[in-house]
């Protein structure tokens, strides 16, 4: 793994695609985990978001988690 290049492009459109890929990856991982464990992960993430001091960051995180939850439920 130390040989893998995880660099990110500086182009916003490529970053947006990478982020969409990561959201899809997380959604698929939650589906494989099973309902009980996936629910625990989402609850813990929501608790983490509630503790964030930056309201803008909390809003972005919350929107992202809502998108993942929506994808998980489909």
Buried (B, 14 or more C-beta within 10 A) or exposed (E): EEEEEEEEEEEEEEEEEEEEEEBEEBBEEBBEBEEEEBBEBBEEBBEEBEEBEEEEEBEEBBEBBEBBBEBBEE
